Structures are given as structure tokens and as C-alpha cells.
Amino acid sequence: MTSPGFSPSQLALRCIFDQLHRTYGDLGWWPGDSRFEIMVGAVLTQNTAWRNVEKALANLKAANALSLDALLALPTAALAELIRPSGYFNIKADRLGNLCRFLADAGGDTGLAAMATDALRPALLGVKGIGPETCDDILLYAFDRPVFVIDAYTRRLLKRHGLAQGDEPYETLRAGFERALGPDVPMYQAYHGLIVEHAKQACAVRPRCVGCGLAVSCPKRA
């Protein structure tokens, strides 16, 4: 077991990545046709499964509302109804409004893209309703910044493989990944997507270890 500071070896994390990649291949995660769609999806996916996000995004597209100007012009109640499939739709409508106003003030996604990561990250975290995971989803996938995303699936995987307790602070786990792997945007994107897929296919709350691509190296396998 590693120390509470979480300092995994590059070898340990690369081994998991390679096993996941052999199992699931190239996933092309995160789905989205634009930076803005990725940002909206990052808010919508809070506390819900991606299939529900897809339904909400489809509603927005059908209503020609998946753009910054369209969302800013849309009444909050109308936006909430469109994104209802994503759950917590009233809260998420408010959060999307906050994000859109922030974007407009910053000059849109082009304005954000011009910011250095060490300035952009705290700026995003300053938007009400944008926590570290949502922020880092946006940084990694919309702006190709080398920031690793830590989610509940990652915590579960690390705990089951004896690499972490699983309840370490977000920034501790993020920094540990980044130190071990180096600033590798394509790997971060692929790794996070593979972890999400693995959680859906095998490493659920009740793990399905038979046929799991990581079962050989997992000390918690059934």
C-alpha cells in the first residue's frame, strides 16, 4: 500500500493502462463535436450515467440550443426541461447558466483557450457549480491540457489494486497520477475513458471479476 501522499510508480499505472487498453481498445473518449458541447456534457454528467447525458444533449441539439448564444438566451426553466434526462436538472440548468456567463465574459472558448492552464484551472473552479472533476473534464477534453481527471471510478480502481486508500483528497490523487505519468494529454484522455468503460463493464460497486481484463493483477478479485 502506498503512503497517504499517493506516489504510485509509473510502472504500476502503465501496467493498468496497458491491460485496460488490451481489453477495451481505443475508445475515442470524450464524445463531443465541439469544445462547447464537451463543456456542457461535463456539467450534465455530474451524478449521472453518460447515457442520460446523451439524451439531454440530443434534446438541446433538437431545439437548436447547443451553443453559447442559444443557452444564454434560453430561460432557465426551459433549459431545465430540455436537460431533464440528465437528472438534477434544475441545479444543472443553474450551473450551465453560470458557466455560459463565465464563457461570455471570457470571450468564449477561444478566450479560454488562450489562457495558461495555471490560470484557466482556478478561473473555472471559481464558477459556481464547477468542482474539480468537472473542471478537469473541461481542461483535459475541451482544451487538451495535461490534467488528470479523478472520479469515483478511479478511486475504486486504485483502492482495489492496493495503490490508494480511495478517500484521499482529489488534488492528492490528481498530482500523483501526473507525477507518475508526466504531461501526456493523449494518455490521460485514453486512460480516463478506459477507467470509465472498465467500471461499466467489470469494476462496478459489485465487481464482475469473471472475464475482467485486470483480474490477474487485482488483489481484490473474487
Residue pairs with C-beta under 8 A, 6 or more apart in sequence:
1 162
1 163
1 165
2 8
2 163
2 164
4 165
4 168
4 172
5 172
5 176
6 163
6 164
6 168
6 172
6 173
6 175
6 176
7 176
7 179
7 180
8 158
8 163
8 164
8 176
8 177
8 180
9 180
10 180
10 181
10 182
12 161
12 163
12 180
13 163
13 177
13 180
13 181
14 181
15 217
16 157
16 161
16 214
16 217
17 187
17 190
17 191
17 194
19 213
19 214
19 217
20 191
20 194
20 195
20 197
20 198
20 213
20 214
21 190
21 194
22 213
23 198
23 213
23 214
24 194
24 197
24 198
24 201
24 213
26 190
27 190
27 193
27 194
27 197
28 193
29 141
29 189
29 190
29 192
29 193
29 194
29 196
29 197
30 38
30 41
30 137
30 141
30 189
30 193
31 41
32 38
32 41
32 141
32 142
34 109
35 109
35 113
35 142
35 143
36 66
36 67
36 68
36 103
36 109
36 142
37 57
37 66
38 137
38 138
38 141
38 142
39 99
39 103
39 109
39 138
39 142
40 57
40 60
40 66
40 71
40 96
40 99
41 53
41 57
42 134
42 137
42 138
42 141
42 142
43 92
43 95
43 96
43 99
43 129
43 130
43 134
44 52
44 53
44 56
44 57
44 83
44 86
44 92
44 96
45 53
45 86
45 137
46 88
46 92
46 95
46 133
46 134
47 87
47 88
48 86
48 87
48 88
50 196
52 85
52 86
52 87
53 86
55 85
55 86
56 82
56 83
56 84
56 85
56 86
56 89
57 66
59 82
59 83
59 84
59 85
60 66
60 71
60 82
60 83
63 82
64 70
65 71
65 74
65 79
65 82
68 100
68 103
68 104
68 108
68 109
71 79
71 96
71 97
71 100
72 97
72 100
72 101
72 104
74 82
76 93
76 94
76 97
77 93
79 93
79 96
79 97
80 89
80 90
80 92
80 93
81 89
83 89
83 92
83 93
83 96
86 92
91 129
92 129
94 129
95 128
95 129
95 130
98 127
98 128
98 129
98 130
99 127
99 129
99 130
102 123
102 124
102 127
103 109
103 111
103 112
106 112
106 115
106 123
107 114
109 142
109 143
112 120
112 123
112 143
113 143
115 123
117 139
117 145
117 146
117 147
120 139
120 143
120 145
121 135
121 136
121 139
121 145
121 147
124 130
124 135
124 138
124 139
125 131
125 132
125 135
130 138
132 150
132 170
132 171
132 174
133 149
133 150
133 151
133 170
136 147
136 148
136 149
136 150
136 174
137 149
139 145
139 147
140 146
140 147
140 148
140 149
140 185
140 188
140 189
140 192
141 189
144 185
145 185
146 178
146 183
146 184
146 185
146 188
147 174
147 178
147 188
148 174
148 177
148 178
148 181
148 188
148 191
148 192
149 174
149 188
149 192
150 170
150 173
150 174
150 177
151 192
151 195
151 196
153 195
153 196
153 198
153 199
153 203
154 173
154 192
154 195
155 164
155 166
155 167
155 173
156 166
156 199
156 203
156 205
157 195
157 198
157 199
157 203
158 164
158 166
158 173
159 165
159 166
159 220
160 203
160 207
160 218
160 219
160 220
161 214
161 217
161 218
161 219
161 220
162 219
162 220
164 173
164 176
177 188
181 187
181 188
181 191
198 213
198 214
201 208
202 208
202 209
202 211
202 212
202 213
202 214
203 212
203 214
207 220
207 221
207 222
209 215
209 218
209 221
209 222
210 222
212 218
212 221
215 221
